[in-house]
Amino acid sequence: MLLLDEPTASLDDANRRVVLELVDEAKRAGAALIGIFHDRDAREAVANRQLDMTPVDLTAKELLQC
């Protein structure tokens, strides 16, 4: 299990890609991942399920897997 708190925050693009590749490798190996991502693109790159928290509402969204 990986617990991630803003794993791509303050990274340049090259290191951001490295982190996302490592997270994706862990996911493909069967690891459970729980993460906080303010970077929506990074979150959607690795998430199967998302819980969006906004000041207005709390919305759970399951992504389709291809």
Secondary structure, DSSP 8 states (H G I E B T S, - for coil): -EEEESTTTT--HHHHHHHHHHHHHHHHTT--EEEE-S-HHHHHHH-SEEEEE-SS-EEEEE----
